[in-house]
Amino acid sequence: MSQELKALVLTAASIGFFHTLLGPDHYLPFIVMSWARKWSAAKTLLITFVCALGHIGSSVVLGLAGVALGLAVKGLVGIESVRGNLAAWLLIAFGLAYFIWGIRLVYRRKPHQHVHPHPHHAGEAAHPHLHPHTHLGEHAHVHDQEAGKTLTPWVLFVIFVFGPCEPLIPMLMYPAAKTGFADLAIVTAVFGVVTTATMLGVVALGKAGVDFVPLTKIQRYSHALAGASILLCGLAIQFLGL
């Protein structure tokens, strides 16, 4: 292994680790959605892994196309920037929509009472009766949960496919491609493995921490809090450049 390749491999591993660790969008959505939707550890990590493949794979495909076609790196960086903005807005939109749905769910699950007058006999005055109930029946609850279980992982996957790995193409793939396809494959693989492993590690630790902390008192707000967390994460990515 040449000195240039060693340097690129080390750079790929470092960037993959710190880029993931410093980007809360790489792990926060999975942690809060796992808590809100009560995913198992295995399901949480599987969804994280699939989204990581989509996240890294989309940039790898774009980078390989650029290398094969001899496209200027500036052009691909511009495309990645557009994809990054789109992914951030998708994260914001998803977080906002999920937050609103979570607030609505809290209201529908809140027991309350209605007064209904019931006369016992003809000519008698009506006697009021209180009827406690919620606006979320068991049937509606089942359909809400099933729809969320099916849709949420796919929404996250689409967002992560649009989300670019910004440093991958200009800092790693193009320099590695100058010394051959084998070096390009090695550097890209190192970046992908480290990024995926970091995502899985942080998500696993985050989920374990959330599961350890007693949150039963706020569990009814879990969906609203998850949506708010994702919304704030998207806003931070878009406007603070995290």
C-alpha positions as CSV (number, residue, x, y, z in Angstrom):
1,M,0.0,0.0,0.0
2,S,1.5,3.3,-1.1
3,Q,1.9,6.3,1.3
4,E,-0.8,8.2,-0.7
5,L,-3.3,5.4,-0.2
6,K,-2.5,5.0,3.5
7,A,-3.1,8.7,3.9
8,L,-6.4,8.5,2.0
9,V,-7.6,5.5,4.0
10,L,-6.8,7.2,7.3
11,T,-8.5,10.3,6.1
12,A,-11.6,8.3,5.0
13,A,-11.9,6.6,8.3
14,S,-11.5,9.9,10.2
15,I,-14.0,11.8,8.1
16,G,-16.5,8.9,8.2
17,F,-16.3,8.9,12.0
18,F,-16.4,12.6,12.8
19,H,-18.7,13.6,9.9
20,T,-21.3,11.1,11.3
21,L,-20.7,11.9,15.0
22,L,-21.0,15.6,14.5
23,G,-24.2,15.3,12.3
24,P,-27.2,14.6,14.6
25,D,-29.3,13.9,11.5
26,H,-27.3,10.6,11.2
27,Y,-28.7,9.1,14.4
28,L,-31.2,11.3,16.2
29,P,-34.2,10.4,14.0
30,F,-33.7,6.7,14.6
31,I,-33.3,7.1,18.4
32,V,-36.4,9.2,18.9
33,M,-38.5,7.2,16.4
34,S,-37.5,4.0,18.1
35,W,-38.7,5.4,21.4
36,A,-41.9,6.8,20.0
37,R,-42.9,3.7,18.0
38,K,-41.4,1.2,20.5
39,W,-39.1,-0.5,18.0
40,S,-37.0,-3.3,19.2
41,A,-33.2,-2.9,19.2
42,A,-32.9,-5.3,16.2
43,K,-35.5,-3.4,14.2
44,T,-34.0,0.0,15.0
45,L,-30.5,-1.1,13.9
46,L,-31.9,-2.8,10.8
47,I,-33.7,0.4,9.7
48,T,-30.5,2.4,10.6
49,F,-28.4,0.1,8.5
50,V,-30.7,0.2,5.4
51,C,-30.8,4.0,5.6
52,A,-27.1,4.2,6.0
53,L,-26.7,2.1,2.8
54,G,-29.0,4.5,1.0
55,H,-27.2,7.5,2.3
56,I,-23.8,6.3,1.3
57,G,-24.8,4.5,-1.8
58,S,-26.4,7.5,-3.5
59,S,-23.2,9.6,-3.1
60,V,-21.0,6.6,-4.2
61,V,-23.1,6.2,-7.4
62,L,-22.9,9.9,-8.1
63,G,-19.2,9.9,-7.5
64,L,-18.5,6.9,-9.7
65,A,-20.6,8.4,-12.5
66,G,-18.6,11.6,-12.2
67,V,-15.2,9.8,-12.3
68,A,-16.3,7.5,-15.2
69,L,-17.6,10.5,-17.3
70,G,-14.8,12.8,-16.4
71,L,-17.0,15.4,-14.8
72,A,-15.5,18.3,-13.0
73,V,-15.6,17.9,-9.2
74,K,-17.2,21.4,-8.8
75,G,-20.3,20.2,-10.7
76,L,-20.7,17.2,-8.5
77,V,-20.2,19.3,-5.4
78,G,-23.0,21.6,-6.6
79,I,-25.3,18.6,-7.1
80,E,-24.5,17.3,-3.6
81,S,-25.3,20.8,-2.2
82,V,-28.7,20.7,-3.9
83,R,-29.4,17.2,-2.5
84,G,-28.3,18.3,0.9
85,N,-30.8,21.2,0.9
86,L,-33.5,19.0,-0.3
87,A,-32.8,16.4,2.4
88,A,-32.8,19.0,5.1
89,W,-36.2,20.4,4.0
90,L,-37.6,16.8,3.8
91,L,-36.4,16.3,7.4
92,I,-38.0,19.5,8.5
93,A,-41.3,18.6,6.7
94,F,-41.3,15.1,8.2
95,G,-40.6,16.4,11.7
96,L,-43.3,19.1,11.5
97,A,-45.9,16.6,10.1
98,Y,-45.0,14.0,12.7
99,F,-45.2,16.7,15.5
100,I,-48.6,17.8,14.4
101,W,-49.8,14.2,14.2
102,G,-48.3,13.5,17.7
103,I,-50.1,16.5,19.2
104,R,-53.4,15.4,17.6
105,L,-52.8,11.9,19.0
106,V,-52.4,13.3,22.5
107,Y,-55.7,15.2,22.2
108,R,-57.5,12.2,20.8
109,R,-56.2,9.9,23.6
110,K,-57.1,12.4,26.4
111,P,-60.2,11.2,28.3
112,H,-63.0,13.8,28.7
113,Q,-66.7,13.9,29.6
114,H,-69.9,14.9,27.9
115,V,-73.1,15.6,29.8
116,H,-76.2,13.9,28.3
117,P,-79.7,14.5,29.9
118,H,-81.7,11.2,30.3
119,P,-85.4,11.5,31.4
120,H,-86.5,8.4,33.3
121,H,-90.2,8.7,32.6
122,A,-92.5,10.8,30.4
123,G,-93.1,14.2,32.1
124,E,-90.1,13.9,34.5
125,A,-87.2,16.3,34.4
126,A,-84.2,15.1,32.6
127,H,-81.3,13.9,34.8
128,P,-77.8,14.7,33.5
129,H,-75.3,11.9,33.1
130,L,-71.6,12.1,32.5
131,H,-70.1,9.9,29.8
132,P,-66.3,9.8,29.8
133,H,-64.7,8.7,26.5
134,T,-61.8,9.5,24.2
135,H,-61.8,10.4,20.5
136,L,-59.4,7.6,19.7
137,G,-61.2,4.3,19.6
138,E,-59.5,1.0,19.6
139,H,-60.2,0.4,16.0
140,A,-58.8,3.8,15.0
141,H,-55.7,3.3,17.2
142,V,-54.9,0.0,15.5
143,H,-55.0,1.6,12.0
144,D,-52.9,4.6,13.1
145,Q,-50.2,2.3,14.5
146,E,-50.2,0.0,11.5
147,A,-49.9,2.9,9.0
148,G,-47.0,4.4,11.0
149,K,-45.2,1.1,11.3
150,T,-45.3,0.8,7.5
151,L,-44.7,4.3,6.4
152,T,-42.1,5.7,8.9
153,P,-39.1,3.6,7.9
154,W,-39.7,4.3,4.2
155,V,-39.9,8.0,4.8
156,L,-36.6,7.9,6.7
157,F,-35.0,5.8,3.9
158,V,-36.1,8.3,1.2
159,I,-34.7,11.3,3.3
160,F,-31.4,9.5,3.7
161,V,-31.1,8.6,0.0
162,F,-31.4,12.3,-0.8
163,G,-29.0,13.2,2.0
164,P,-25.4,13.4,0.6
165,C,-22.1,12.4,2.2
166,E,-20.6,15.8,1.4
167,P,-16.9,15.1,1.9
168,L,-16.9,11.7,0.1
169,I,-16.6,12.9,-3.6
170,P,-14.3,15.9,-3.4
171,M,-12.0,14.8,-0.6
172,L,-11.8,11.1,-1.1
173,M,-13.2,9.6,-4.3
174,Y,-11.6,12.0,-6.8
175,P,-8.1,12.0,-5.2
176,A,-8.2,8.1,-4.9
177,A,-9.4,7.8,-8.6
178,K,-6.2,9.4,-9.7
179,T,-4.2,6.3,-8.7
180,G,-6.6,3.7,-10.0
181,F,-9.9,2.0,-9.5
182,A,-8.6,-0.3,-6.7
183,D,-7.6,2.6,-4.6
184,L,-10.9,4.3,-5.3
185,A,-12.8,1.1,-4.1
186,I,-10.7,0.7,-1.0
187,V,-11.1,4.4,0.1
188,T,-14.8,4.3,-0.6
189,A,-15.3,1.1,1.3
190,V,-13.4,2.3,4.3
191,F,-15.5,5.5,4.4
192,G,-18.7,3.5,4.0
193,V,-17.9,0.9,6.7
194,V,-16.8,3.5,9.2
195,T,-19.8,5.7,8.6
196,T,-22.2,2.8,8.9
197,A,-20.5,1.4,12.0
198,T,-20.6,4.9,13.7
199,M,-24.3,5.4,12.9
200,L,-25.1,1.9,14.3
201,G,-23.0,2.4,17.4
202,V,-24.4,5.8,18.3
203,V,-28.0,4.7,17.6
204,A,-27.5,1.6,19.8
205,L,-26.0,3.7,22.6
206,G,-28.8,6.3,22.3
207,K,-31.5,3.7,22.3
208,A,-30.1,2.0,25.3
209,G,-29.9,5.3,27.1
210,V,-33.5,6.2,26.3
211,D,-34.7,2.8,27.3
212,F,-32.8,3.1,30.6
213,V,-34.2,6.5,31.6
214,P,-37.8,6.3,33.2
215,L,-39.9,8.1,30.7
216,T,-43.3,6.6,31.4
217,K,-44.7,10.0,32.6
218,I,-44.1,11.5,29.2
219,Q,-44.7,8.5,27.0
220,R,-48.1,9.8,25.9
221,Y,-46.2,12.7,24.3
222,S,-43.6,10.5,22.7
223,H,-44.7,11.0,19.1
224,A,-45.0,14.8,19.5
225,L,-41.6,14.9,21.1
226,A,-40.1,12.7,18.4
227,G,-41.5,15.0,15.7
228,A,-40.2,18.1,17.5
229,S,-36.7,16.6,17.8
230,I,-36.6,15.7,14.1
231,L,-37.9,19.2,13.2
232,L,-35.3,20.9,15.3
233,C,-32.6,18.6,13.9
234,G,-33.6,19.5,10.3
235,L,-33.7,23.3,11.2
236,A,-30.2,23.0,12.7
237,I,-28.9,21.2,9.6
238,Q,-30.5,23.7,7.2
239,F,-29.8,27.0,9.0
240,L,-26.8,26.3,11.3
241,G,-24.9,24.0,8.9
242,L,-24.5,21.1,11.4
